[in-house]
């Protein structure tokens, strides 16, 4: 079991790494699409720091304005913030808040790390970037996968067992779906991946159309 201090340090390291990566993106990459449907890289990065920059009261008010829809609320804020801030500022928000104690409403520190890791992959995988999430961080997130959250992310793993071919890790039951652990993490979070990253009889269900 990892301590709170250990996970906090891992979260900070991931945010700093991603801040450096985002700061090096070209203007064209900032405008490119991500794995988050309807969001460019710009909206994803803006969303990643939403919890640091907006008070709870402000978020709740935005939720009311969105008629209680978390998805509508996060989409509105991501688009607004992406339009308000330049590339360098969006990247800097992660660096400046590397040690921010923000956590999602459910899941605690591990969910906070998952938020950073998964959205980082939303960017890097879509751009064809070869970044590999450090194993220590990836394992913490993989161990915290919770089927109760699948409805939120639109995940459907019925009849599928995720089997990593680069780590000793698997999840679920059914026909094996093989791939890199970080790609399978994206599948568990409801993402469709570019062709060629997954193997197995059911891989067609998880490939971008």
C-alpha positions as CSV (number, residue, x, y, z in Angstrom):
1,X,0.0,0.0,0.0
2,X,1.3,3.5,-0.9
3,X,1.1,6.3,1.6
4,X,-0.7,9.6,1.0
5,X,2.6,11.3,0.7
6,X,3.9,8.9,-1.8
7,X,0.8,9.3,-4.1
8,X,0.9,13.1,-3.7
9,X,4.5,13.1,-4.8
10,X,3.6,10.9,-7.8
11,X,0.8,13.2,-8.8
12,X,3.1,16.2,-8.7
13,X,5.7,14.4,-10.8
14,X,3.1,13.5,-13.4
15,X,1.8,17.1,-13.6
16,X,5.3,18.5,-14.0
17,X,6.2,16.0,-16.7
18,X,3.0,16.9,-18.6
19,X,3.5,20.6,-18.2
20,X,6.9,20.3,-19.9
21,X,5.4,18.1,-22.7
22,X,2.5,20.5,-23.3
23,X,4.8,23.5,-23.3
24,X,6.8,22.0,-26.2
25,X,3.8,21.4,-28.4
26,X,3.5,23.3,-31.7
27,X,0.5,25.6,-32.4
28,X,-0.8,23.0,-34.8
29,X,-0.7,20.3,-32.1
30,X,-2.6,22.5,-29.7
31,X,-5.4,22.7,-32.3
32,X,-5.3,19.0,-33.1
33,X,-8.1,16.6,-32.0
34,X,-7.7,14.5,-28.9
35,X,-9.2,11.2,-27.8
36,X,-11.9,13.2,-25.9
37,X,-14.7,13.4,-28.4
38,X,-15.2,17.0,-29.6
39,X,-12.2,18.4,-27.7
40,X,-9.0,19.6,-29.2
41,X,-5.7,19.2,-27.2
42,X,-6.4,22.8,-26.1
43,X,-9.7,21.9,-24.4
44,X,-8.2,18.8,-22.7
45,X,-5.3,20.7,-21.2
46,X,-7.7,23.5,-20.0
47,X,-9.9,20.9,-18.4
48,X,-7.0,19.3,-16.6
49,X,-6.5,22.4,-14.4
50,X,-10.2,23.2,-13.9
51,X,-10.2,21.9,-10.4
52,X,-7.3,24.1,-9.4
53,X,-8.6,27.4,-10.9
54,X,-12.3,27.3,-10.1
55,X,-13.7,27.4,-6.6
56,X,-16.3,24.8,-5.5
57,X,-18.9,27.5,-5.4
58,X,-18.1,28.5,-9.0
59,X,-18.2,24.9,-10.2
60,X,-21.6,24.3,-8.5
61,X,-23.0,27.4,-10.1
62,X,-21.8,26.2,-13.5
63,X,-23.4,22.8,-12.7
64,X,-26.7,24.5,-12.0
65,X,-26.4,26.5,-15.3
66,X,-25.8,23.1,-17.0
67,X,-29.1,21.7,-15.6
68,X,-27.2,19.3,-13.4
69,X,-25.2,17.7,-16.3
70,X,-21.6,17.2,-15.3
71,X,-20.7,16.6,-18.9
72,X,-22.2,19.8,-20.1
73,X,-20.6,21.8,-17.3
74,X,-17.1,20.5,-17.9
75,X,-17.5,21.0,-21.7
76,X,-18.6,24.6,-21.2
77,X,-15.7,25.4,-18.8
78,X,-13.1,23.6,-21.0
79,X,-14.2,25.5,-24.1
80,X,-14.4,28.9,-22.3
81,X,-11.0,28.5,-20.6
82,X,-9.3,27.2,-23.8
83,X,-10.4,30.3,-25.6
84,X,-9.3,32.6,-22.8
85,X,-5.8,31.4,-22.2
86,X,-2.8,31.1,-24.5
87,X,-0.9,27.8,-25.1
88,X,1.9,28.7,-22.6
89,X,-0.5,29.7,-19.9
90,X,-2.6,26.5,-20.2
91,X,0.6,24.4,-19.8
92,X,1.8,26.6,-16.9
93,X,-1.3,26.0,-14.9
94,X,-0.3,22.3,-14.4
95,X,3.2,23.3,-13.4
96,X,2.1,26.0,-11.0
97,X,-0.4,23.7,-9.3
98,X,1.7,20.5,-9.3
99,X,1.1,20.1,-5.6
100,X,-2.5,21.3,-5.5
101,X,-4.6,19.0,-3.2
102,X,-7.5,18.8,-5.6
103,X,-9.4,15.5,-5.8
104,X,-12.4,14.4,-7.9
105,X,-15.7,14.0,-6.0
106,X,-15.2,10.2,-5.9
107,X,-12.0,8.2,-5.7
108,X,-9.6,10.3,-3.7
109,X,-5.9,10.7,-4.6
110,X,-5.8,7.7,-6.9
111,X,-8.6,9.2,-8.9
112,X,-6.7,12.5,-9.0
113,X,-3.7,10.7,-10.5
114,X,-6.0,8.9,-12.9
115,X,-7.4,12.2,-14.1
116,X,-3.9,13.5,-15.0
117,X,-2.7,10.3,-16.5
118,X,-5.7,9.5,-18.6
119,X,-6.1,13.1,-20.0
120,X,-2.3,13.2,-20.7
121,X,-2.8,10.0,-22.8
122,X,-5.8,11.6,-24.5
123,X,-3.3,14.1,-25.8
124,X,-0.2,12.0,-26.5
125,X,-1.9,9.0,-28.1
126,X,-4.0,11.3,-30.4
127,X,-0.9,13.2,-31.4
128,X,1.1,10.0,-32.0
129,X,3.6,11.0,-29.3
130,X,5.7,8.2,-27.9
131,X,5.5,9.1,-24.2
132,X,5.3,6.1,-21.8
133,X,3.7,6.7,-18.4
134,X,6.2,5.7,-15.7
135,X,5.3,2.2,-14.5
136,X,4.9,3.3,-10.8
137,X,2.2,5.8,-11.8
138,X,0.5,3.6,-14.2
139,X,0.2,0.7,-11.7
140,X,-1.4,3.0,-9.1
141,X,-4.1,4.0,-11.6
142,X,-4.6,0.4,-13.0
143,X,-5.1,-0.9,-9.5
144,X,-7.8,1.7,-8.9
145,X,-10.0,0.9,-11.9
146,X,-13.6,0.7,-10.5
147,X,-16.4,-0.8,-12.6
148,X,-18.9,1.5,-10.7
149,X,-17.4,4.4,-12.7
150,X,-17.9,2.8,-16.1
151,X,-21.3,4.4,-16.6
152,X,-19.8,7.8,-16.2
153,X,-17.1,7.2,-18.9
154,X,-19.3,5.2,-21.2
155,X,-17.2,2.1,-20.8
156,X,-18.5,-1.3,-22.0
157,X,-16.2,-4.2,-21.1
158,X,-18.9,-6.9,-21.2
159,X,-17.3,-10.1,-22.4
160,X,-13.8,-8.7,-22.5
161,X,-10.7,-9.3,-20.4
162,X,-8.0,-6.6,-20.6
163,X,-4.6,-8.2,-20.7
164,X,-1.4,-6.1,-20.7
165,X,1.4,-7.4,-22.8
166,X,4.0,-5.1,-21.1
167,X,3.0,-5.6,-17.5
168,X,1.7,-8.4,-15.3
169,X,-1.8,-7.0,-15.2
170,X,-5.3,-8.0,-16.4
171,X,-8.8,-7.0,-15.6
172,X,-12.3,-8.5,-16.3
173,X,-13.5,-11.7,-17.8
174,X,-14.1,-12.9,-21.3
175,X,-12.3,-12.7,-24.6
176,X,-8.8,-11.4,-24.1
177,X,-8.0,-7.9,-25.4
178,X,-4.2,-7.4,-25.6
179,X,-2.3,-4.1,-25.7
180,X,0.1,-1.9,-23.8
181,X,-1.1,-1.3,-20.2
182,X,-1.6,2.4,-20.8
183,X,-3.7,1.7,-23.9
184,X,-5.9,-0.7,-22.0
185,X,-6.2,2.0,-19.3
186,X,-7.7,4.2,-21.9
187,X,-10.1,1.5,-22.9
188,X,-11.2,1.1,-19.3
189,X,-12.0,4.9,-19.3
190,X,-14.2,4.6,-22.4
191,X,-11.8,5.8,-25.0
192,X,-11.5,4.5,-28.6
193,X,-7.9,4.1,-29.8
194,X,-6.3,4.5,-33.2
195,X,-6.1,1.3,-35.2
196,X,-3.2,-1.0,-34.6
197,X,-2.8,-0.5,-30.9
198,X,-5.0,-3.4,-29.7
199,X,-5.2,-7.1,-30.5
200,X,-8.0,-9.6,-29.9
201,X,-11.3,-10.8,-31.4
202,X,-13.1,-7.8,-29.8
203,X,-10.6,-5.1,-30.6
204,X,-12.9,-3.6,-33.2
205,X,-15.2,-2.4,-30.4
206,X,-12.5,-0.1,-29.1
207,X,-11.0,1.4,-32.3
208,X,-11.7,4.9,-33.5
209,X,-14.0,4.9,-36.5
